[in-house]
Every structure is written in C-alpha cells, then in structure tokens.
Amino acid sequence: MVSHLKGYRNVKILVVDDEDNLRDTVTYNLEREGYTVAGAADGESALSEMESGEFHAVILDVMLPGMDGFEVCRLIRKKSVVPIIMLTARDSEVDRVVGLEIGADDYLPKPFAMRELLARVKALLRRDRIIRDQLESANQDEQRMRVGDLIVDLRRRTVTIGERAVQLTPKEYDLLTYMMRNRGQICSADRLVQEVWGYSRVSDTGTVPVHIRSLRRKIEANSENPLFIETVRGAGYRFAE
C-alpha cells in the first residue's frame, strides 16, 4: 500500500506512450514509489487495459500511432472518472484546451522532469482520495448545494441548471464544488491549483483560466457576462453568493 493513499489496497497506474524508453523510465520511477504499473504503446491497447482492470490514474501521451491520445481520453471519460495526465511534445494552448475540455485533469509538456510528473501523480491521487472520503462522509444536509437555479448533487456528482443536466469533466466538477463551498471569497489561481488540483507547490496556474472558461460556457447563460463566476482583476475568481 502507498502510504499517502490510505484506503487503496493497490494503487495501479496505466502509462500510455509509444516511446518504449520513456514508457519504461516512467514505469520504473512509478514502481520505485510503490505503485503497480501497466503499460500500453497505443490507444487500442490502452482501452483494452482499462477494460481489464481498475486503475487509479492514467498517464496518456497525445501523439500515439493510430488513435491519438485525445480520442483515447474521450473514450475513457465515457466510462470512468479516473484522473488523467496528458503528455505531449506539442506545448500549445490549443492542445491544452482540447485535452482539458475532453476530460483530462492535468497536462504536462515534453520534455519534463520526472520529479514533476511524480509530484503531479501524487497530487491527483491524493485529491481523488479526499473527494471519495468527502462523498462517503457527507450527511443529509450536505448532499446538495444550490445557488439560484444551479444545483449540485454531491452524492450523484451531477449538476443541473433548472431542468437541464450539465455535463462536466471531473476536474470542472471539482472546481465548481470548491468555489461553491467558498462562494463570496476571492480564490486566486495559486489557491485553486493547490486546493483543487492538490499541488503542494504552485507549478502551473495556466490550467485554471482554461477550466474557468470551459466551466462558464457550460453553466452561464452568457459566458462573456457571467453571473456565477466573477473575475476579480488582478486577484482571481469569486463565486456569487
């Protein structure tokens, strides 16, 4: 058992990359941390691995032969909320946005420091465990949060606006629930990265505005004139009270 994930009997991670040397290096370092690791060199193999067993995280390269990582991520998200970190040699805003909008939790450009990847894996797993524990301990009064016609059902992890169901990625859902619990407070990008993504040190706050923009498009009647999530210039974001 990995000590920082008390409650998991066996922390299993899937590494998907067609570069054998990189996949082997990542696998070696993860196993040194105490994780059980499975590998896949292409999208079809990755999906087959996902069908064959439960994983607690996926490290997924974008540039795969045949089916690319974006499509693999999209197909995984149809069936699972497992944390996903996407890797790519193409460090562009477009790739980042596409990856996060289809459900990736994090994004790391190549080349990367192994310590950075391990820190991000650990943070995502820790955050996932905290969320699971919160759901298990939620009492009757905490099962729902509501602001106006926006309702979050914490037990079912569903979001509705009036009669309309809103489809959020796992990280968008985490971001929304955190801001709703702290509505009225100004949340800086640094704070959101630490509290929602679980990083003990701030390494990349650029993912926050990408998620905020995507979340606004889904919950706001007019994302250019938001009612729920306000931008506080120079300070961060605030959820309406």
N, C-alpha and C positions, 0 to 999 in steps of 0.2 A: 504494500500500500504506500502511496506517496503521501508524506506527512501533511502537506498543505492542502490536501483534498480529503480530509477526514469524511468518511461516509461512502466513498467509492471503494469497492473491493479491488478493482483493477482498472487503472486509467489507461485507456487504449487510444492511440492516435494513428490516423491514416495520413501518410505522406505521399502526395501525388506529384511526380516530376519525371520527365523523360530523360533527364541528365542523370545517368547512373551514379557518377561520382558525387554529385550534390545530394541525391536521394540517400546514398549510403552515409555521407557525412552527417546529414541531418538526423538520420536514424540512429547513428552511433551516439550522437550527443544527447538525443532524447532518452535513449536507453540508459545512458550514464546517470540521467536524472531520476531514473526509476520507472519510466513509462514503458508500456508494452507498445510496440510499433509494428504496423503493417505498411507495406509499400505497394505502389502501383505506378506503372510507367505511362499509362494512357487513361483516357476518360472512361472507356468501357470497363477496364479492369477496376477502376476506382468505384464505379457504380456497383459492380459485382461484389466488391469488398463490403460496401455499405449494406448490401442486401444480406450478406452472410453473417454479420455480427454487429453489435453495438459499439459505436465509437464515441469518445468524449470530446474530440476535436479533429479537425481536418486541416492539413496544410496543403494548399492546392495551387499549383503553378498555372498561370494563364495560358502560356504557349505550349500546348500539348499537340501531339500528332492526331489528325482526325478531329474528333470532338474537342473543342477548346475548353479551357477552364471555366469561362463564363457559363457555357451551356451545362457543364458538369455541376457547377454551383446551383444553377437554376433548377436542375432536376433533383438535386439533393434537398433543396428547400421545399419541394413539393411534399416531402415525406418526413423531414427531420428539422429540428431547430438546433442541431449540433453546431457549436462555434466553428467558424471557418476563417482561416487566414489565407489570403491570396498572395501569391508571389509573382512578380513579373519583372522582366528586364526593361519593359516599356514604362518608364516613370512619367506618365502623362495624366493630366487632370481628367481627361475623357475616360481612360481606363479605370481610374479610381472611382469615378462616379458610377460607371456601369457596374463594376464589381460590387459596390456598396448597395446600389439600388436593387440588384437581384438577390441580395441577402447575405453577402459576405460581412463578417464582423470586423475585419481588420485587413490591412493592405500593406505589404512590405516590398519595396523595390529591390531588385538585384543590382549589384552585389550587396549583401547585408552582413552585419556582424552576427555571429552565432549567438553571442550573449543577448543581443537584441531580440532575436527570434525566440529564444528560450524564455526571456522575460515576458514577451507578449503571450506566448502559450500559457505560461503560468498565470498571468493576469486574467486571461479569458476563462480559464478553468476555475479559478478562484471565484470570479464573478458569477459564473454559471452555477456554482455550488451555493453561493449566497442566495441567489434568486430562487433556487429549488427549496432551500431551507425556509425562505420567507413565505413561499406558497404553502408549504406544509404546516407552518405555524400560524397562518392567517386565521383570525377568528371571524365570526359572523359580521361584525361591524366593519371589517377591513376588506371584505370581499369585492367591494365596488368603490370606484372613485368617479365623481361626476363634476364637470364644470360646464354649465349651460346644457346643451344637448349632446355634449361629448361624454360618453360613458366607457369606462374601462372595467371589465370583469377580470379581477385578478386570479380567480380560480381557473377560469377557462382561457385566460390570456387572449381575450377578444376585445375589440374596440368597435364601438358603434357611434354614429352621429345621427340622432333621430332614429329612423328605421333602417339606415344604411350601414351595412357592415364595412369596416375599413380594414384592408389587408396591409399589415405592416411586416417588415422584416424583423427578426428577433432583436436586433440592435436598435431599430427605430422604436420598438415597443419598450425596451429598457429605458431609452432616452425619454420617451413620453412619460412613463410612470414615475421616473425620478423627478422630472420637472414638475409634474402634477403634485407629487408629495411635497415639493418645496416651492409651491406657487407663491408668487409675490416676492420671492427672493431673486436677486441677480446672480446668475450662475455663469461664471467665466468659463472660457474654453478649457483652461487648465483644470478647473474644478470638475467639469464634465468628463474630461479624459480620465481623471483619477477615480471619480465615483462611478461612472457608467461603464468605462472600459476596464477599470481596475488596475491601472498602471500606478506603481508606487512612485515613479518619477515621470515627469512630462517629457515625452519623446516626440510626439506628433499631435498637434492640435488641429491640423488641417482637415482631419476627418470630421470634426464637429460641424463646421458650416455645411459640408456636403450632406450630412444626415439631417441637419435642421431644414435645409432647402427641400429635401425629399419628404420629410415629415409634414412640412407646411403644405406641400402640394396635395397631400392626402387628407389632411384634417381641416384645412382652412377653406372657406368659401372663395376667398381671393388671396392667393399666396403672396401677392405683391402688397396687400394691405391686411396683414394678419391680425386676427382677433385674439387667438390663443397664445402664440409665441411671439413675444415682442423682442426686437433687437435693441439693446441699450448701448448706444455708440461708445466704443472705447472700453466697454466693461464686460459685455457678454449678452446673455439672453434672460428673459424673465417670462414665466408663465402667468397668464392672467388669473387674478383671484376671483 
